[in-house]
Amino acid sequence: YRKQVVWADEALKLKLLKKGILTRIDAPS
């Protein structure tokens, strides 16, 4: 069960990371 939670946390981090990268690319800075 704990492994599943850790895996879900990692997946969430990856998703947020991808979202952040995409946002950074889209946003003109």
Secondary structure, DSSP 8 states (H G I E B T S, - for coil): -HHHHHHHHHHHHHHHHHHHHHHHHHS--
